[in-house]
Amino acid sequence: MNDKVVLFETIGAVARLTLNRPKAMNSLNLTMQAELKQCLEQIAAREDLRVVVLTGRGVAFCAGADLKEVMAGQSLPAGEADFLDQASALFALLRKFPKPVIAALNGVTMAGGLELAMCADLIIAAQSATIADAHANYGVYPGAGGAAILPRLIPLNMAMYLLFTGKSLSAEEMKTCGLVCEVHPDDQLADAALALARLIATKSPIALRRMKEVARLSSDKSREDALLHEQVMLRQHLRSADMQEGLRAFAEKRTPDFVGK
């Protein structure tokens, strides 16, 4: 039996990370955070891995933080990193990860699980998946993007609805809101996530990284500053090997062979 709480496998250029605490509905604990961080650092260092798929095992993608460990952090000495400090660092690492990240929601996704999914660049879901903020149900306050990031990804009134009611919505409903990009039958989610990741993996890694950087920062800037950032990045990209290869491949009517430089 695999005692890892994060399963790490590679399929060609795709790295798949599977949260593996099914009996605890894949709730985030310190061990899971540490293993996710370690896996992401390994993936970032490998040029052959171009896209990450993050999913869960069992009936849940992630049901949030392990509240026992969150509360235990209250008794730590002042200045010592607690659960929330480590979760914030992990989520920041995911948001700034240099390679595309796809969250494949296989089941229940709530509270910290939703915040984890929102760190990804794309979210797809199984038809039976349910999505909720849920913090309000237990008098808990979100601390990893529930109130800060959710209203940037879906209409404000829908974000407020999720935050205030704690209700779970279906994958299809969240697709209508724009949070979920694709919904698939449960037994087809893994293959669909892999197919999407493989498609993205055929693109230029350096172009994707630069697009991600500009897109991620654009909501914090004026339109003029965001356009300027894009133009500065284009100036850098014009000298890349991948752009030259892409133009040659277009002229020669062939599939480009990107190297990520």
N, C-alpha and C positions, 0 to 999 in steps of 0.2 A: 504494500500500500504506500502511495506517495504521501509523505507527511508535509510536503511543501504547501503553504497556503496560497501561493501563486504558482501556477503551472506555466512554464516557459517553453514554447516549441517554435521551431522555424519551418516554414513551408516556402521554399524558394527565397524570394526577397521579402517575404512577409514574416513578421514576428507576431505570434499570438500569445497573449497573456490571459490566463483564465483564473479568476478568483475562485479559490478552492476551500471555502468553509461552508459547504452546503447546509450542514445542520444548523449553522448560525445565520443562515440566509446571507452568507458572504459579507457579514458586517465587518467593517474595518477595525482591525486591532493593530497594536504596535508592530507585531510580527509581520502582518500583511503589508503595512506601510513600508517597513524595512526591505521586505522582499521585492515589492514593486519598485522601490528606488534603485535597488541593486540591479534588477532586470533592465530598467530604463537606461541606466548608465552603461550596461553592456551593449544594449541595442544602439545607443548613440555612438559608441566607439566602433561599430562594425559597418563598413561601407557597403557590404553586401545586403544588409537589411535596410529596406527603404520605407516600409509602412508598418504601423503597429495596429493590431486589432486587440481591443480590450473587451472581455466578456466574462460571464460567470457560469458556474456549474450548479445545476439543480434548478430550483423553482425561482431563484432570485438572481438578478444581476448584482445588486448590493442594497441591503435594507438600511444602510446608514452606519454610523459609528457604533462601536461596542461601548455602550454607555457606562459599563462597569469600569472600563479603562479611562474613559473621560473623567469620571468622578474621582478615580484614584489619583489623578493628576492634581487635584485640589490640595492634596496633603504633601506635595513635593516641596522641598526647600525653595525659597525665593531665588529666582535666577536660573533654575534648572529647567531645561526644555520639557514641557509636558506633552500630552497627547495632541492638543490643539496646535502647539508650535510645530510638531513634527508633521501633522496633517497639512498645515498651511504650506510648509516647505515642499511636501510631496506634490500638492496640487499646483503650486507655482512651477515646479519642474515639468509637470505634464502640460500646463498651458504654454510654456515656452519651449517645449520639446522641438528640436529642429526637424523632425520628420512627421509626416501626417499621422494622426491618431484617429482611429475609428472606434467608437463605442458601440458594441452590438448588445443591445439590451434583451437578454433572454427571458426575463421574468420581472419580478417585483423590483422596482427602482424607486427609492424614496429617501428623503432627507439627505444625509451625506452621500448616499448612492447617486441621487440626482446631481448633487454638486460635483461628484467625481465624473459622471457622464458629461457634464457641461464643460469639463476641462478638455474633452476631445474636440477635434475639428469637425467631425461628422458623427451623427448619431443615427443608427438604424435600429429597428426593433422587431421582435417577434410579435405576431398578431395577438397573443395572449398577454403580452407585457403590460403592466400597469405602472403609471408614473405619478408620483406625488411629492410635494415638499414635506408635508406631514409634521414639521416642527411644531406648528400651532396646536396639534392634537395633544401634546404632552407638555405644553408650556415651555418648550425649548426654543432658543434663539438660533437661527442659522449662522454659521461662522465660516463657511467656505464657498460662498457665492449664491446662496439661496435668495437673499434680498438684494445683493449687489450685482450679480451677473444675470440671473433669470430675466429681469426686465429689459436687458440688452438683447436677449435672444428671442423673446416672444413679445406680443403686444402687452403694454403695461397693465391693462385691465385684466388680462388673463393671468399675468404673473401675480397680481394682487389676489385674484380668485384662488389660485393655488396656495399662496402664502396664508391667506386669511382662513380658508375653509379646511385646509389639510386634506381635501378630497383627492382620491386617486382618479386619474383619467386614463383612458385607453391609449394604446399606441396610435391608433387611427386619429383620435382626437388631438393628440399632440403633434401628429403630422399636419393636421389642419392649421395648428398654431404656428408651425414652422420649426419646431424644435427637432422633430424626427424627420429625416430625409426619405427613408424607405421603410415599409412595413412588409414582412414576409411571413408565410406560414411557419409555425414553430419549427417544424422538422427541416425547413429550408434555410433558416437563419444563418447557420454556420457556413454553409456553402455560399450564400449570398454575400456575407461579410468577406469571405476569402476572395470571391470574384471581384468585388469592389476594390479590395486592397490590391489585388493583382493588376487591375486596370490602372490604378494610381501609381503603382510601382513601375509601370512602363514609361512614366513621364520623367522629365529631368529633375533629379533631386535638388539641384541648386535653384532651379526656377521655382519649385514648390516651396522650398525653404524661404525664399525671398518673398513670394506671394503671401505665405503664412505670416511672416513678420509684419509686412505692411498692413494686411487685413486685420490682424489682431490688434494693432495699435490705432487703426483708423478711427474707431469710435471714441477715442479720447482726444481727437484732434479736430480742428476746423476742417472744412472741405478743402480749403486752399492748402493747409499744411499737410493733409493726407495726400493730396495730389503731388505736392512737392516731394514728399517722402518717396512716392512711387516713381517719380522722375529721376531722383537721385539713385534709386535702386536700379532703374533701367540703365543708367549710365554705367554702373558697375557690371550689369549683366551683359551688356553688349560685347564685352571682351571675354565672356565665358566660352569655354570649349563646347559646352552643350548648346548654346545658341548658334554657334557656327555649324555644329553638326546638324542641328534641326533645319537650318536653312539649306544646307547641302542636300539633306535627305528629301526635303520638299522639292528641290529642283530636279533631283534624280528619281523622284517618284518611288521612294523606298521608305521602309520603317527606320526611324533614327535609332542610333545606338548611343544612349546617353551614359556618360561616365560620372556625372555629378561634379564637374569642375568647370 
